Amino acid sequence: MTVSFYGSAVADPVFLPDEALNYIATHEFDRPTLVLSLDRVAQQYDALAGGLGRAAIHYAVKANPEPEVIRLLVERGCHFDAASRAEIELCLQQGAHAEDISFGNTVKRGSDIAFARSVGVVLFAADAEEELEKIAVHAPGAQVYLRVIVENSSADWPLSRKFGCAPSALPGLLDRAVALGLRPVGLSFHVGSQTRKAAMWGPVLDQVAILWNNAKAAGHDLDLLNIGGGFPAFYDAPVEAPRGYAAAVMEQVHARFGDVPRIMAEPGRGMVAEAGHIVAEVLLVSRKQESDLHRWVYLDIGKFSGLAETMDEAIRYKFLTTRDGGETGPCVLAGPSCDSADILYEKRPVNLPADLKAGDRIVIRNCGAYTTTYASVGFNGFPPLDVVVL
């Protein structure tokens, strides 16, 4: 299926109608705007749920916390991974049950732990002794799962440094949790954001299976495996379809862990990224000198107004313009702010139409994840990213 956009044709890799792109093509916008299709979110959820089988989806709220998204997922029976008190409150306001929310951030304020426990949240993440001590004080007797560091370089955005304990520290933390009166029920990990192929999970699952079996042999009655996120979205490289991808991951999980009583998955990007596109405007096209082989293209949106994931050029968005179809050339893409770090793509320039100019509309595809919440700063006075939910 293709979607017409001012004379261009864009192949949709999953062959689904693109309600958001069609809306953009027929409406005007006076500032950068994310247009998000709830129908597409529902389709992605259903596909992932079908592939994951009996694993419970805990949607990573941070990916896109629009209330309409949360409400839709509540109605579909989804559970939630919350990183803060505000995200817990959001889920509860949209009808989620507290027992279906896990407090998945391993760095929590004591008062927020107490709040979560007071409203009925029973499951908490930790990766350090002091965090266990905080949970024991503010949520005595709570269930905890311990996040472990895994070695993985296959993801487009590895997440193996900031969160998690070293494998060698895990036995001591499990024992400490028991001594504090907590219930250490399982382990969690993250293969890395945008893990494009299900086969890439294998080496990580091998690492975690060893830790899981060692913990069981040491007498810990683990019954919860949290496989985290990593479910990919289509950007500039092919990815496997969500249902088949999720099913292939679960096949690998069962092969290594057997019949685990409880399995959690925390998709965020894979649930909402392809449901939304950002419509923006070209502010300036220039060359620093006549001999330059590339142009500089400045947009009215940048790293500080929604596109933080272009950091280190890890996430490579696709672009549509009103001039597609003709000659193109390499461009360095930058945002509008006065911060010199506000450059989106320079190491690998983006090919854009040769006749692109100021005032032209540009659409950034598959931006439904990790854009609106990064766009709340208002740096240089540029307004936060606007949102239209369909």
C-alpha positions as CSV (number, residue, x, y, z in Angstrom):
1,M,0.0,0.0,0.0
2,T,1.2,3.5,-0.7
3,V,0.2,6.8,0.6
4,S,0.1,9.8,-1.7
5,F,1.7,13.0,-0.3
6,Y,1.7,16.0,-2.6
7,G,2.7,13.9,-5.6
8,S,5.1,11.5,-3.8
9,A,4.5,7.9,-3.1
10,V,5.7,6.3,0.1
11,A,5.8,2.6,0.6
12,D,4.4,1.5,3.9
13,P,6.4,-1.5,5.0
14,V,3.5,-3.0,7.1
15,F,0.8,-2.4,4.5
16,L,-1.6,-0.6,6.8
17,P,-3.7,2.5,6.1
18,D,-1.9,5.6,7.3
19,E,-4.6,7.7,8.9
20,A,-2.1,10.2,10.4
21,L,-0.3,10.8,7.1
22,N,-3.6,11.4,5.3
23,Y,-4.7,13.9,7.9
24,I,-1.4,15.8,7.6
25,A,-1.9,16.0,3.8
26,T,-5.3,17.7,4.1
27,H,-4.6,20.1,7.0
28,E,-2.5,23.2,7.8
29,F,-0.3,23.6,10.9
30,D,1.2,26.7,12.4
31,R,3.9,24.9,14.4
32,P,5.5,21.5,14.6
33,T,2.8,19.0,15.3
34,L,2.7,15.2,16.0
35,V,-0.4,13.6,14.5
36,L,-1.1,10.3,16.1
37,S,-3.6,7.6,15.1
38,L,-5.2,5.6,17.9
39,D,-6.3,3.0,15.4
40,R,-2.7,2.3,14.5
41,V,-1.7,2.0,18.2
42,A,-4.5,-0.5,18.6
43,Q,-3.3,-2.5,15.6
44,Q,0.3,-2.6,17.0
45,Y,-0.9,-3.6,20.4
46,D,-3.1,-6.4,19.0
47,A,-0.2,-7.7,16.8
48,L,2.3,-7.7,19.7
49,A,-0.2,-9.3,22.1
50,G,-0.9,-12.0,19.6
51,G,2.8,-12.8,19.2
52,L,3.6,-12.6,22.9
53,G,0.9,-15.0,23.9
54,R,0.4,-15.3,27.6
55,A,3.1,-12.7,28.4
56,A,1.6,-9.6,29.9
57,I,2.3,-6.4,28.1
58,H,3.3,-3.6,30.4
59,Y,3.3,-0.6,28.0
60,A,6.2,1.7,28.7
61,V,4.3,4.9,29.5
62,K,7.3,7.1,28.8
63,A,7.2,6.2,25.1
64,N,4.0,8.3,24.6
65,P,1.9,9.4,27.7
66,E,-1.0,10.9,25.8
67,P,-4.1,10.2,27.9
68,E,-6.0,8.9,24.9
69,V,-3.3,6.3,24.3
70,I,-3.4,5.2,27.9
71,R,-7.2,5.0,27.9
72,L,-7.2,3.0,24.7
73,L,-4.7,0.5,26.1
74,V,-6.6,0.2,29.4
75,E,-9.7,-0.7,27.4
76,R,-7.7,-3.4,25.6
77,G,-6.5,-5.0,28.9
78,C,-2.9,-3.7,28.8
79,H,-0.7,-3.4,31.9
80,F,1.7,-0.5,32.4
81,D,5.4,0.2,33.2
82,A,5.6,3.5,35.0
83,A,8.8,5.4,35.7
84,S,7.4,8.1,38.0
85,R,4.6,9.0,40.3
86,A,3.1,11.2,37.6
87,E,3.0,8.2,35.2
88,I,1.3,6.1,37.9
89,E,-1.3,8.9,38.5
90,L,-1.9,9.2,34.7
91,C,-2.6,5.5,34.4
92,L,-4.9,5.5,37.4
93,Q,-6.8,8.5,36.0
94,Q,-7.4,6.7,32.7
95,G,-8.8,3.7,34.5
96,A,-5.9,1.3,35.0
97,H,-5.9,-0.9,38.1
98,A,-2.9,-0.3,40.5
99,E,-2.1,-4.0,40.5
100,D,-1.5,-3.8,36.7
101,I,1.1,-1.1,37.1
102,S,4.8,-1.9,37.9
103,F,7.1,0.9,39.2
104,G,9.9,0.0,36.8
105,N,12.4,2.8,37.4
106,T,15.3,1.5,39.6
107,V,15.9,5.1,40.9
108,K,12.9,6.2,42.9
109,R,12.2,8.9,45.6
110,G,11.2,7.3,48.9
111,S,8.0,9.4,49.0
112,D,7.0,8.2,45.5
113,I,7.5,4.5,46.6
114,A,5.2,5.2,49.5
115,F,2.6,6.8,47.2
116,A,2.7,3.9,44.8
117,R,2.2,1.5,47.7
118,S,-0.6,3.6,49.1
119,V,-2.6,3.4,45.9
120,G,-2.1,-0.3,45.5
121,V,1.0,-0.8,43.3
122,V,2.7,-4.0,44.5
123,L,5.6,-4.6,42.0
124,F,8.8,-2.6,42.1
125,A,12.1,-2.7,40.3
126,A,15.5,-2.3,41.9
127,D,19.2,-2.8,41.0
128,A,21.0,-1.7,44.2
129,E,21.1,-2.3,47.9
130,E,20.0,1.2,48.9
131,E,17.0,1.0,46.5
132,L,16.0,-2.3,48.2
133,E,16.3,-0.5,51.6
134,K,14.1,2.3,50.4
135,I,11.4,-0.1,49.1
136,A,11.5,-2.0,52.4
137,V,10.9,1.2,54.4
138,H,8.2,2.7,52.2
139,A,6.5,-0.5,50.8
140,P,7.3,-3.3,53.3
141,G,6.8,-6.8,52.0
142,A,6.5,-5.6,48.4
143,Q,7.4,-7.8,45.4
144,V,10.6,-6.7,43.7
145,Y,12.3,-7.8,40.5
146,L,16.0,-7.1,40.1
147,R,17.3,-5.6,36.8
148,V,20.6,-7.0,35.6
149,I,23.2,-5.6,33.2
150,V,23.5,-7.6,30.0
151,E,26.2,-7.3,27.3
152,N,24.6,-6.5,23.9
153,S,25.8,-4.4,21.0
154,S,23.2,-5.5,18.5
155,A,20.6,-2.8,19.3
156,D,20.5,0.6,17.6
157,W,20.4,2.2,21.0
158,P,22.1,0.0,23.6
159,L,20.9,0.5,27.2
160,S,23.5,-1.4,29.2
161,R,25.2,1.1,31.4
162,K,22.9,3.4,33.5
163,F,20.5,0.7,34.9
164,G,21.0,-2.8,36.2
165,C,23.4,-4.5,38.6
166,A,26.4,-6.5,37.5
167,P,25.8,-10.2,37.3
168,S,28.2,-10.8,40.1
169,A,26.2,-8.5,42.4
170,L,22.9,-10.3,41.8
171,P,23.2,-13.1,44.5
172,G,23.9,-10.6,47.2
173,L,21.0,-8.4,46.2
174,L,18.6,-11.3,46.2
175,D,19.7,-12.3,49.7
176,R,19.5,-8.7,50.9
177,A,15.9,-8.4,49.6
178,V,14.9,-11.5,51.6
179,A,16.6,-10.1,54.7
180,L,14.7,-6.9,54.4
181,G,11.4,-8.7,54.3
182,L,10.8,-8.1,50.6
183,R,9.7,-10.7,48.0
184,P,12.3,-11.0,45.2
185,V,10.1,-12.6,42.6
186,G,12.1,-12.2,39.4
187,L,14.6,-10.6,37.1
188,S,14.5,-8.0,34.4
189,F,16.8,-6.8,31.6
190,H,16.8,-4.7,28.5
191,V,18.2,-6.0,25.2
192,G,18.5,-2.4,24.0
193,S,16.1,0.0,22.2
194,Q,15.3,-0.7,18.6
195,T,16.6,-4.3,18.4
196,R,15.7,-4.8,14.8
197,K,15.7,-8.7,14.6
198,A,14.3,-11.2,17.0
199,A,17.4,-13.4,16.6
200,M,19.4,-10.6,18.3
201,W,17.8,-11.5,21.6
202,G,19.5,-14.9,21.7
203,P,22.8,-14.0,23.3
204,V,21.2,-11.8,25.9
205,L,18.7,-14.5,26.9
206,D,21.6,-16.9,27.3
207,Q,23.2,-14.6,29.8
208,V,20.0,-14.0,31.8
209,A,19.1,-17.8,31.8
210,I,22.4,-18.5,33.6
211,L,21.6,-16.0,36.3
212,W,18.0,-17.2,36.6
213,N,19.0,-20.8,37.0
214,N,21.7,-19.9,39.5
215,A,19.2,-17.9,41.6
216,K,16.8,-20.8,41.6
217,A,19.5,-23.2,42.6
218,A,20.4,-20.9,45.5
219,G,16.8,-21.2,46.8
220,H,15.1,-18.1,45.4
221,D,11.6,-19.0,44.2
222,L,11.6,-16.8,41.1
223,D,8.4,-16.8,39.1
224,L,8.6,-13.5,37.1
225,L,10.7,-12.8,34.1
226,N,10.5,-9.3,32.8
227,I,12.0,-9.3,29.2
228,G,11.7,-5.5,29.0
229,G,11.4,-3.5,25.7
230,G,13.5,-3.5,22.5
231,F,10.6,-4.2,20.2
232,P,11.4,-2.2,17.0
233,A,9.7,0.3,14.8
234,F,10.3,1.0,11.1
235,Y,12.7,4.0,10.5
236,D,15.3,3.7,7.8
237,A,16.0,-0.1,7.9
238,P,13.7,-3.0,7.6
239,V,12.3,-4.6,10.7
240,E,10.3,-7.8,11.3
241,A,6.5,-7.5,11.6
242,P,5.4,-7.2,15.2
243,R,3.4,-10.3,15.7
244,G,6.1,-12.6,14.1
245,Y,8.8,-10.8,15.9
246,A,7.2,-11.1,19.3
247,A,6.4,-14.8,18.7
248,A,10.0,-15.5,17.8
249,V,11.2,-13.8,21.0
250,M,8.8,-15.8,23.1
251,E,10.0,-19.0,21.4
252,Q,13.5,-18.2,22.5
253,V,12.4,-17.4,26.0
254,H,10.5,-20.7,26.4
255,A,13.5,-22.6,25.0
256,R,15.8,-21.2,27.7
257,F,13.5,-20.6,30.7
258,G,10.8,-23.3,30.3
259,D,7.3,-22.7,31.7
260,V,7.9,-19.4,33.7
261,P,4.7,-18.6,35.7
262,R,4.7,-14.9,34.9
263,I,6.3,-13.1,31.9
264,M,6.2,-9.4,31.4
265,A,7.2,-7.4,28.3
266,E,7.5,-3.6,28.1
267,P,7.1,-2.5,24.5
268,G,7.0,1.3,24.0
269,R,8.5,2.2,20.7
270,G,7.1,-0.8,19.0
271,M,3.7,0.1,20.1
272,V,3.4,3.8,19.2
273,A,6.3,4.9,16.9
274,E,4.6,4.0,13.6
275,A,1.3,5.5,14.8
276,G,2.4,9.1,14.4
277,H,4.2,11.5,12.2
278,I,5.5,15.1,12.8
279,V,4.7,17.8,10.4
280,A,7.3,20.6,10.5
281,E,8.6,23.5,8.3
282,V,11.9,24.2,6.6
283,L,13.3,27.5,8.0
284,L,16.5,27.8,6.0
285,V,18.5,26.0,3.3
286,S,22.1,27.2,2.9
287,R,25.7,26.4,2.1
288,K,28.6,27.6,4.3
289,Q,30.6,28.2,1.2
290,E,30.0,27.7,-2.5
291,S,32.3,24.7,-2.8
292,D,30.4,22.7,-0.2
293,L,29.0,19.4,-1.5
294,H,26.2,19.4,1.1
295,R,23.6,21.9,2.2
296,W,22.5,22.8,5.7
297,V,18.7,22.4,6.2
298,Y,17.3,24.0,9.3
299,L,13.9,22.9,10.6
300,D,11.5,24.5,13.1
301,I,12.0,21.4,15.3
302,G,15.2,20.0,16.8
303,K,16.7,18.0,19.6
304,F,15.2,20.3,22.2
305,S,11.7,20.3,20.8
306,G,11.0,16.6,20.3
307,L,13.9,14.9,18.3
308,A,16.2,14.0,21.2
309,E,16.5,10.5,19.8
310,T,18.7,11.8,17.0
311,M,21.4,12.1,19.6
312,D,24.5,10.3,18.2
313,E,22.3,9.7,15.1
314,A,21.0,6.5,16.8
315,I,17.5,6.8,15.4
316,R,17.3,7.6,11.7
317,Y,14.0,9.1,10.8
318,K,12.5,9.1,7.3
319,F,11.4,12.4,5.7
320,L,8.7,13.4,3.2
321,T,8.5,16.8,1.5
322,T,6.3,18.6,-1.0
323,R,9.1,18.4,-3.5
324,D,9.8,14.7,-3.5
325,G,10.3,12.9,-6.8
326,G,13.1,14.9,-8.3
327,E,16.8,15.3,-7.9
328,T,18.2,15.0,-4.4
329,G,21.4,15.9,-2.6
330,P,23.1,15.4,0.8
331,C,22.0,17.7,3.6
332,V,23.1,18.3,7.2
333,L,19.9,18.5,9.1
334,A,19.7,20.9,12.1
335,G,17.1,22.3,14.6
336,P,16.3,26.0,15.1
337,S,17.8,26.6,18.5
338,C,21.0,28.5,19.3
339,D,22.7,25.5,20.9
340,S,25.4,24.2,18.6
341,A,24.5,20.6,19.7
342,D,21.1,21.0,18.0
343,I,22.3,19.1,14.9
344,L,20.2,16.1,13.9
345,Y,22.2,14.4,11.2
346,E,25.7,15.3,10.2
347,K,27.8,12.2,10.2
348,R,25.4,10.6,7.8
349,P,23.8,13.4,5.8
350,V,20.2,13.1,4.7
351,N,19.3,13.2,1.0
352,L,16.6,15.8,0.4
353,P,15.2,17.4,-2.8
354,A,17.7,19.8,-4.6
355,D,15.0,22.5,-4.9
356,L,14.0,22.4,-1.2
357,K,13.6,25.9,0.3
358,A,12.4,27.9,3.3
359,G,8.7,27.6,3.9
360,D,8.4,24.1,2.6
361,R,6.6,21.5,4.6
362,I,8.5,18.5,5.8
363,V,7.0,15.4,7.4
364,I,9.1,13.2,9.8
365,R,7.7,9.7,9.7
366,N,7.1,7.3,12.6
367,C,7.6,9.7,15.4
368,G,4.9,8.5,17.8
369,A,7.5,7.4,20.4
370,Y,9.8,9.5,22.5
371,T,9.0,12.9,21.0
372,T,6.2,14.7,22.9
373,T,7.7,14.2,26.4
374,Y,11.2,15.3,25.2
375,A,9.5,18.5,23.8
376,S,8.4,20.1,27.0
377,V,11.4,22.3,27.7
378,G,10.6,25.3,25.5
379,F,14.3,26.1,25.0
380,N,14.9,29.5,23.3
381,G,11.1,30.1,23.6
382,F,10.2,27.6,20.9
383,P,6.9,26.1,21.8
384,P,6.4,22.5,22.9
385,L,5.5,20.0,20.2
386,D,1.7,20.2,19.5
387,V,-0.3,17.0,19.3
388,V,-3.3,15.9,17.4
389,V,-4.8,12.6,18.4
390,L,-7.1,10.9,15.8
